[in-house]
Amino acid sequence: MASPEVDTVKPSKSSEGAQAVKVDTGEEWRRLSPIAIAYFTLRSIKNMAQGAIYAVPAIAVTANITDNIQSPNTLLSIAAILIIFFSSGVVSFFMYRFRVSNQHVEIHSGVFSRSYTNLPFWRIQNVKIELPFYYRPFGFALVILDTAGSAGEEAKIVAVPLVYAHALRKQVLAEHQEHGHQERETSANVNDSGHVNIRAHANNSSQACVEGDPSKRYSETNEDGETILNRRSITDIVIHGITNNRVWILLGAAAPFYDNAFGYLSEWLAEKGLQLNQLVGEQTIAWWQFGLYAFVMLMMAMAVVALISIGGALFTFYDYTLSRQDDRYIRRSGLLNKQEVSMRASRIQVISAKQDWLDRILKRVNLYFEQNASIGHSTNELMSPNRLIVPSVTEGEADELSQEVMPESKIRRSDYQSISKRYILHWVIAGLSIPFVVGAGFGIYIEHLDITAGVTFVSVLLLGVIALRWWRWGVASDDKYIYVRRGRIGVDYLCFEPYKVQQVVVKQSVFMKRRKLATVQFVLASGAISVPFLPEDYANELANNVLFEVESKRKSWM
């Protein structure tokens, strides 16, 4: 039976005035808009670039890149490659078809390797809508459909009108909610012993997560009827760009090009009348002048790096909003490409509040809501369907949002059980002693005390890091949650509900057993969380309490 037409949706100005949008396409297979050619072409270029990045160092070392780029053969080759990619995009466009029929989404795609995807609405856990910058002027969108437990996106409808995308999302989530409601009614029967079925009670957990503390209700809503929980201003995003600098990865990848860059810099300075070889000459300037020049250049380089990082943060987190609709949390952001990630409250495994050293100075927190892990797929933290980030919130906002998702949770508490100081001794013996003895002994043997001093200095630094690690690491629990604190210079707080633990492991080495110490590991769908060198009795008690919670309540969080 064909789906009924969807009510009027108003996701954006492009959809205003629409009376109704019919989601069901019937038995007819539909093609995409021709603008999908741009998506397929850019996807091919992106895939090639990701594979070719490993060859960049070899190319940079064995060839003069600047001369090659300026040669006619290189330009012709680039033009030919672009034509091939465009042709591939055209072929992929003609080979792609989809239809929505009888509460199912069906997709035929692929050129050489054809694939067929059939997703019933009730299996779709997540519907994401993305607006690439080349789609936005024309009112088109990319729809991504996720299913429970999938390692990656199950299906993409890569170019549909924005109003249709919102209508499809609305109907899929409505069907999924209705299917879940029927399951709850089925499982709400009273068993023979007179107790209410535990699964029915468990499904109330998502509602409890949504309601939270009545005194902290949110009143602002958007045009889709979602409750706005948090917005990030440009100032907040700039702070995030400064405190969470990821540009060092790009600088490392660009290392093969440093020689050319320094060459251009030297030529430019020479044109301005400044010769570097004269500047660093011992008879030209005093040592303090040289130090001042070096300090100024270092500050300029750090300013450039900070600006690049801030630009990246603005690019990804501009116009950030976190909202809630029923039992689902939705994050939207993006400057050019508008991106959306959502997850159900009941499926959130862990709340993670992370503070680097600069975050601690500015009293900012990066808050993560983590779902199941994507096995075999590495996705960035922004677009991962299993990790929702709220960047650089204040400590008060972090506490409020944490209690919104897990009511009555208190991640920054004072009663953490610290791990044993033998953690430091373990790493000194197992990790530091042999390298220190070998390095320092070698320096003494060849009579180079500077080597011995360097090895000693590095060992002291590592010892300090180990001591900080011991000082941070701890675990605590209450009637509803387990909390883990860890970190080195920064600090991370983790909070999770015991009934979502899938496995508990208590480990002891021979030496730990003699000292009545143990390591406890909690395995969740989002990954494993370990706390080492705990008192043996405390570790066993914690493990037994978690296992009792899982066995006695049998709550469902899927």
Buried (B, 14 or more C-beta within 10 A) or exposed (E): EBBEBBEBBBBBEBBEEBEEBBBBBEEEEEEBBEBBBBBBBBBBBEEEEEEEEEEBEEEBEEEEBEEEEEEEEEEEEEEEEEEEBBEBBBBBBEBBBBBBBBBBBBBBBEEEEEEEBEBBBBBBBBBBBBBBEBBBEEBBBBBBBBBBEBEBBBBBBBBBBBBBBBBBBBBBBEBBBEBBEEBBEEBEEEEEEEEEBBBBBBBEBBEBBBEBEEEEEBEEEBEBEBBBBBEBEEEBBBBBBBBBBEBEEEEEEEEBBEEEEEEEEBEEEEEEEEEEEEEEEEEEBEEEEBEEBEEEEEEEEEEEBBEBBBBBBBBBBBBBBBBBBBBBBBBBBBBEBBBBBBBBBBBBBBBBBBBBEBBBEBEBBBBBBBBBBBEEEEBEEBBBBBBBBBBBBEBEBBBBBBBBBBBEBBBBEEEBBBBBEBBBBBBBEEEBEEEBEEBBEEBEEEEEEEBBEBBBEBBEEBBEEBBBBBBBBBBBBEEBBBBBBBBBBBBBBBBBBBBBBEEBEBEBEEEBEEBEBBBBBBBBBBEEBBBBBBBBEBBBBBBEBBBEBBEEBEBBBB
